[in-house]
Amino acid sequence: MQKIAILGAGRSAGYLIDHLALVSKAKSWELKVYDQNFEGYFSSFGENPNCIFEQSNLSDLKVLEFIVQYSDLVISVLPPTMHFGVARFCVLHGTHLVTASYISPEMKALHDVAVENDVVLLNELGLDPGIDHLSAAKAIFEIQEQGGEIFGFESYCGGLITENDCMGNPWKYKFTWNPRNVVLAGQGGKSKWLANGELHQIAPAEVFKHIQRFDFPELGQIEAYPNRDSLSYIDQYRLNGVKTMLRGTLRRVGYCDAWQILIDAGFTDDEKGQDLVFANRRVWFEFITKCKTVEDWFIQLNLTNSQILEKLNFLELDLENTDSIEKLSHAAHLQNILQEKWKLNDSDKDEVLMVHKIDYTLNNNQFKYAATLRIIGEGGAHTAMAKTVGLPLALGAIAILDGSIKERGCLMPFNVFWGKQILLQLEELGIQFIETTQQINN
C-alpha cells in the first residue's frame, strides 16, 4: 500500500486533500494529513472520511522525520523555509517530495544524492510557479515540434478579487496569498528582462514604475509589473536566442502607481522602525512623511490624481485613535494595516489570471500566440488560488506514485509529459486555457 503524507492543512490544502482522498480511495492508498489545527479545513471542506487527520507539531524534527520515514511520498504545504528540512529527511529515508515552491539553492544541492537514493524532489508545481510551467511547456513544445522559432515570450500571473467583491475598496485588491510577499514585492534584487533584444535591469525600488498595460478577455485593461529575474527562464524554458523574455505579476489598473508612492516614502522598508516606539499610527505616519494627514502629504508630493488619493485615504495611514506601535519595521506595520483593509471576506470570490504571449516564425511567416486563464473562486476557503495551487500538487504526487515520472533528483515540471498529460488532467478538473494564434504577415 502506498502511503502519502500531506504536511499542513492551511488555506491552500483544501482541494489538494479532497482530490487525493478520492484517488487514494480508488487506488487503495493511505492518505494522512498532519497539522496542529484542522478547524479551518473542517469548517470549509468537511471531515473527509477517505483520509486520516493527525494533530502533529511539524516544527519538531523528530515528529517530522517519523512522518517522512513512514511515508512513500510527502507533499509539503508548509512555509517554504521548512521545505529543505523535509527534503533532507526524504532523501535519507527514500521518500518522494512534492512542493509548490521555487527550487532553493539548498534544495538543488540535494539533487545528486536524491538520484542515488531513487528519490524525486519535485518543486514548483502550484500556480506560479507550476501551472505557468505546464502551459508554457505545452505551447513551446508544440511550436518547436512544427519547426517554429520563438523570438518573444511573455508570461503574467496574478491572484485578484472579482470586481463585484471590491466595491468600496479602491485598490481592487485583497489578500489571497502570503501578505508579507505582497508588501515586500520587488525587493531582494534587481528585476531583469529582455525586450526586443535590449537588456533591462531595474532596482527593486523602481519596479512599480515599469508597468505594462494590456487588455485581458472579459476584464478590459489590466497592468503588470516585472518579476525579479526573467532571464533565468531562458535556459529553463530552452529558449536560447529569444529577443524578448519577461515574466510579470498582474494587478488592476492604478494599483502600481499608488503602491510606488508607498515605496518611495519608505512604508515598505523592512529594515527600519524595529527599534522605535510610536504613540499611535498618526505619529508613525508623520515620522515617515513629515506630514500630519494623507491630504497634506498628497499636496506635498504635488500629486493631482484623485484616484491615488482615494487609495491612500482608504488605508487610513494617518489614523490617530490607534494603539501604540512598538518595535515593528515599517513594512511589518503596513502589513498589519493591510491585513485588515485587504481582508478576504467569506463571501468574496477571488480570481486567478494568467496569460502567455509568444511570438514566433514558421515557414517565413510571423505568428502571435496567446493563452489566457481565468479561474473564479467559490467563496470562503474554496478559492481559485487554493484550487490552482492544490490540484497540480495532487496530480504531481499521483504521477510519481503510479510510475509516470521516471526522472529522479531535484525536478521542476517542464517537459512534454508535464506540458501535455498533466495539463490535460487539469483541464478535466476545470483549469483550462483559452488559446489563440494570429498570423502577423503573409
C-alpha positions in Angstrom: 0.0 0.0 0.0 1.3 3.4 -1.0 1.4 5.9 1.9 1.0 9.7 1.3 1.5 12.4 3.9 0.3 16.0 3.5 2.2 18.3 5.8 -0.1 21.3 6.6 -3.9 21.8 6.2 -3.8 25.6 5.6 -5.6 27.7 3.1 -4.0 26.1 0.0 -4.6 22.5 1.1 -8.4 22.0 0.7 -8.6 21.0 -2.9 -5.3 19.0 -2.6 -6.7 16.9 0.3 -10.1 16.3 -1.3 -8.7 15.3 -4.7 -6.0 13.0 -3.3 -8.6 11.5 -0.9 -10.8 10.4 -3.8 -7.9 9.0 -5.8 -6.4 7.2 -2.7 -9.7 5.5 -2.0 -9.9 4.3 -5.6 -6.3 3.1 -5.6 -6.3 1.7 -2.0 -3.6 4.2 -1.0 -3.3 5.5 2.5 -3.6 9.3 2.9 -2.7 11.1 6.1 -2.8 14.8 6.8 -0.7 16.3 9.5 -1.1 19.7 11.2 -1.7 21.2 14.7 -5.2 22.5 13.8 -7.8 21.3 11.3 -10.7 23.7 12.2 -10.3 25.8 9.0 -10.3 22.8 6.7 -13.1 21.0 8.5 -15.3 24.1 8.6 -14.9 24.6 4.8 -14.5 21.2 3.3 -15.8 18.8 6.0 -14.3 15.9 7.8 -13.2 13.8 4.8 -13.7 10.0 5.6 -11.2 9.0 3.0 -8.1 10.2 4.8 -6.7 10.3 8.3 -6.1 13.6 10.2 -3.4 13.6 12.8 -2.6 16.5 15.1 1.2 17.0 15.0 3.8 19.5 15.8 5.6 19.8 12.5 8.2 22.1 14.0 9.5 19.1 16.0 12.2 17.5 13.8 11.7 14.1 15.4 8.0 14.2 14.6 8.8 15.3 11.1 11.3 12.6 10.5 8.9 9.9 11.8 6.3 11.1 9.3 8.7 11.1 6.4 10.1 7.7 7.3 6.6 6.2 7.5 5.5 7.6 4.1 6.3 6.8 0.5 5.6 10.4 -0.7 5.3 13.7 1.2 3.5 16.8 0.0 4.7 19.9 1.9 2.4 22.9 2.0 4.4 24.2 4.9 6.2 27.6 4.7 8.9 27.5 2.1 11.7 27.8 4.7 10.7 24.4 6.1 10.9 22.5 2.8 14.6 21.9 2.9 14.4 20.2 6.3 11.7 17.9 5.0 13.7 17.2 1.8 16.8 16.1 3.9 14.7 13.5 5.7 13.1 12.5 2.4 16.5 11.8 0.8 17.7 10.0 3.9 14.7 7.7 4.0 13.9 7.2 0.3 10.7 9.2 0.4 9.5 11.3 -2.6 8.7 15.0 -2.0 6.4 17.5 -3.8 6.1 21.2 -3.1 4.7 24.3 -4.9 7.7 26.5 -4.0 10.6 27.7 -6.1 13.7 25.5 -6.0 16.1 26.9 -3.4 19.9 26.6 -3.8 19.8 24.2 -0.8 17.1 22.0 -2.4 19.1 22.0 -5.7 22.2 20.8 -3.8 20.4 17.6 -2.9 19.9 16.6 -6.5 22.8 14.1 -6.8 22.1 12.3 -3.5 18.4 12.2 -4.4 19.2 10.5 -7.7 21.5 8.0 -5.9 18.6 7.2 -3.4 16.0 6.9 -6.2 14.1 9.9 -4.8 12.0 12.6 -6.6 12.2 16.1 -5.1 9.6 17.8 -7.3 9.2 21.5 -6.8 7.4 24.4 -8.5 4.2 22.6 -9.0 1.5 25.0 -7.9 0.1 28.0 -9.7 3.1 30.4 -10.3 5.4 28.5 -10.3 3.6 25.5 -11.6 0.7 25.9 -14.0 2.8 28.6 -15.7 5.5 26.0 -16.4 2.9 23.4 -17.6 1.2 25.8 -20.0 4.4 27.3 -21.3 5.8 23.8 -21.9 2.8 22.8 -23.9 2.9 25.9 -26.2 6.7 26.0 -26.6 7.0 22.3 -27.5 4.1 22.4 -29.9 5.6 25.4 -31.7 9.0 23.9 -31.8 7.7 20.5 -33.0 6.2 22.3 -36.0 9.6 23.8 -36.8 8.7 27.2 -35.4 11.4 29.6 -34.0 10.3 31.5 -30.9 11.8 35.0 -30.5 9.5 36.5 -27.9 8.0 35.1 -24.7 6.0 36.9 -22.0 4.1 35.4 -19.1 2.0 37.1 -16.4 0.0 35.9 -13.4 -2.0 37.4 -10.6 -4.3 36.5 -7.8 -7.0 39.1 -7.6 -10.6 39.6 -6.4 -13.6 39.9 -8.7 -14.7 43.4 -9.4 -18.1 42.9 -7.6 -16.3 41.9 -4.4 -14.0 45.0 -4.4 -16.9 47.5 -4.0 -15.6 50.2 -1.6 -12.0 49.1 -2.0 -10.3 51.5 -4.5 -7.2 49.3 -4.6 -9.4 46.5 -6.0 -7.1 44.0 -4.3 -7.4 41.7 -1.2 -5.0 39.1 0.2 -5.4 35.6 -1.2 -1.9 34.5 -0.5 1.1 35.4 1.7 0.6 39.1 2.8 4.3 39.6 3.5 5.2 38.6 0.0 2.8 41.3 -1.3 4.2 44.0 0.9 7.8 43.2 0.0 7.1 42.6 -3.7 10.0 43.6 -5.9 12.5 43.7 -3.1 15.6 41.5 -2.8 17.3 42.0 -6.1 17.1 43.7 -9.4 14.4 42.9 -11.9 15.9 41.7 -15.2 14.3 41.1 -18.5 14.8 41.3 -22.3 12.7 43.4 -24.6 13.4 43.3 -28.3 17.0 42.3 -27.7 17.6 45.0 -25.1 18.6 44.1 -21.5 16.6 45.9 -18.8 17.8 45.9 -15.1 15.7 47.8 -12.6 16.4 48.4 -8.9 13.8 47.0 -6.5 12.5 50.5 -5.6 11.8 51.2 -9.2 9.9 48.1 -10.2 6.4 49.5 -10.0 7.4 52.4 -12.3 7.9 49.9 -15.2 4.4 48.6 -15.8 2.7 47.3 -18.9 -1.0 47.5 -19.6 -3.0 45.3 -21.9 -6.5 44.0 -22.4 -7.5 40.8 -20.7 -10.5 38.9 -22.2 -13.8 39.9 -20.5 -12.0 42.2 -18.0 -10.7 45.0 -20.0 -7.3 46.6 -19.1 -5.0 45.0 -16.6 -1.5 46.0 -15.6 1.7 44.1 -14.8 4.9 44.8 -13.1 8.1 42.8 -13.8 9.2 39.9 -11.7 12.7 39.7 -10.2 14.6 37.6 -12.8 13.0 36.7 -16.1 16.4 35.9 -17.7 16.8 32.6 -15.8 13.9 31.2 -17.6 15.6 31.4 -21.0 17.6 28.3 -20.2 14.8 26.6 -18.1 12.4 27.0 -21.0 15.0 26.2 -23.6 14.6 29.5 -25.5 18.2 30.4 -26.3 18.3 33.2 -28.8 15.0 34.7 -27.7 14.8 38.5 -28.1 12.1 39.2 -25.5 11.8 37.4 -22.2 9.6 38.8 -19.5 7.6 37.4 -16.6 5.4 39.7 -14.5 2.7 40.0 -11.9 -0.9 41.2 -12.6 -2.8 43.9 -10.8 -5.8 46.0 -11.7 -5.1 49.4 -13.3 -4.0 52.1 -10.9 -2.6 49.7 -8.2 1.1 50.1 -9.2 1.2 53.9 -9.3 -0.3 54.1 -5.8 2.0 51.4 -4.4 5.1 53.1 -5.8 4.2 56.1 -3.6 4.3 53.9 -0.5 7.6 52.5 -1.6 9.2 55.9 -2.3 8.1 57.2 1.1 9.6 54.2 3.0 6.4 52.4 4.1 7.6 49.1 2.7 11.0 49.3 4.3 11.6 46.1 6.3 14.9 47.2 7.9 13.8 50.5 9.6 11.5 51.0 12.6 12.3 47.9 14.7 14.0 50.0 17.4 11.3 52.7 17.6 8.1 53.2 19.5 5.2 55.3 18.2 2.3 56.5 20.3 -0.2 55.8 17.6 -0.5 55.4 13.8 -0.5 59.1 13.1 2.8 59.6 14.9 4.2 56.8 12.8 2.8 58.4 9.6 4.2 61.8 10.5 7.6 60.3 11.2 7.8 58.8 7.7 6.1 61.5 5.7 6.8 64.7 7.8 3.0 65.4 7.3 0.1 65.1 9.7 -2.5 63.9 7.3 -2.7 62.0 4.0 -4.2 65.1 2.3 -1.2 67.2 3.5 1.2 64.5 2.2 -0.6 64.4 -1.1 -0.2 68.2 -1.6 3.4 68.0 -0.5 4.1 65.4 -3.2 2.5 67.7 -5.7 0.1 64.9 -6.8 -3.2 65.6 -8.7 -4.5 62.1 -9.3 -7.7 61.8 -7.2 -7.7 58.0 -7.6 -4.3 57.8 -5.9 -5.6 60.0 -3.1 -8.6 57.8 -2.7 -6.4 54.7 -2.4 -4.1 56.3 0.2 -7.1 57.6 2.3 -8.7 54.2 2.2 -5.7 52.7 4.2 -6.1 55.3 7.0 -2.3 55.6 7.4 -2.8 58.8 9.5 -5.4 57.4 11.9 -4.8 58.9 15.3 -7.1 56.8 17.5 -5.0 53.6 17.4 -2.8 51.5 19.7 0.9 52.2 20.0 3.4 50.7 17.5 6.3 49.1 19.2 9.5 47.8 17.5 8.0 46.9 14.2 9.6 47.5 10.9 7.6 50.0 8.7 6.8 47.1 6.3 5.5 44.9 9.2 3.2 47.7 10.4 2.0 48.4 6.9 1.2 44.7 6.6 -0.8 44.8 9.8 -2.9 47.6 8.4 -3.4 45.9 5.0 -4.4 42.6 6.6 -7.4 44.5 8.0 -8.1 46.7 4.9 -7.5 44.0 2.3 -9.0 41.1 4.3 -10.8 38.4 2.2 -14.3 38.0 3.5 -16.1 34.7 3.4 -18.4 35.9 0.7 -15.7 37.3 -1.5 -14.7 35.5 -4.7 -11.1 35.6 -5.8 -9.9 35.1 -9.3 -6.6 33.8 -10.8 -5.5 35.3 -14.0 -2.6 34.1 -16.2 -1.6 34.9 -19.7 1.3 33.8 -22.0 2.3 35.7 -25.2 4.6 34.0 -27.6 6.0 35.5 -30.9 7.4 33.1 -33.4 8.2 32.5 -37.0 7.2 29.5 -39.1 7.7 28.9 -42.8 8.8 32.5 -43.3 5.6 33.8 -41.6 5.3 35.5 -38.2 2.7 34.5 -35.6 1.5 35.7 -32.3 0.2 33.0 -29.8 -1.7 33.9 -26.7 -3.1 31.7 -23.9 -5.3 33.1 -21.1 -6.6 31.5 -17.9 -9.2 32.9 -15.6 -10.4 30.9 -12.6 -13.0 32.3 -10.3 -13.3 31.1 -6.7 -16.5 29.9 -5.0 -16.1 32.0 -1.8 -14.7 31.2 1.6 -11.8 28.7 1.6 -12.9 27.5 -1.8 -10.6 30.0 -3.5 -9.3 30.0 -7.0 -5.9 30.3 -5.5 -6.3 27.1 -3.4 -7.6 25.3 -6.4 -4.8 26.2 -8.8 -2.1 25.5 -6.2 -3.6 22.3 -4.7 -4.7 20.4 -7.8 -1.4 20.5 -9.6 0.3 19.2 -6.3 -2.2 16.3 -6.2 -1.6 15.4 -9.8 2.2 15.5 -9.4 2.0 13.2 -6.4 -0.2 10.7 -8.4 2.2 10.8 -11.4 5.1 9.9 -9.2 3.4 7.1 -7.3 1.9 5.5 -10.4 5.3 5.4 -12.1 4.7 8.1 -14.8 7.7 10.0 -13.6 10.9 8.2 -14.4 13.4 11.0 -13.6 14.9 11.3 -10.2 16.5 14.1 -8.3 15.5 17.7 -7.9 13.0 18.5 -10.6 10.7 21.2 -11.9 7.7 20.3 -14.1 8.9 21.3 -17.6 8.9 18.6 -20.2 6.5 17.1 -22.7 4.8 14.9 -20.1 4.1 17.8 -17.8 3.1 20.2 -20.6 0.6 17.8 -22.1 -0.6 14.9 -19.9 -0.8 16.9 -16.6 -2.2 20.0 -18.2 -4.9 17.8 -19.9 -5.8 16.4 -16.5 -6.1 19.9 -15.1 -8.5 20.8 -18.0 -10.7 17.9 -16.9 -10.7 19.5 -13.4 -11.8 22.9 -14.8 -8.5 24.6 -15.2 -8.3 25.3 -18.9 -6.6 27.9 -21.0 -8.1 29.7 -24.0 -5.6 29.7 -26.8 -5.4 31.8 -29.9 -2.9 32.1 -32.8 -2.8 35.1 -35.1 -0.7 35.4 -38.3 1.0 38.8 -38.4 2.3 38.7 -42.0 2.0 36.6 -45.2 
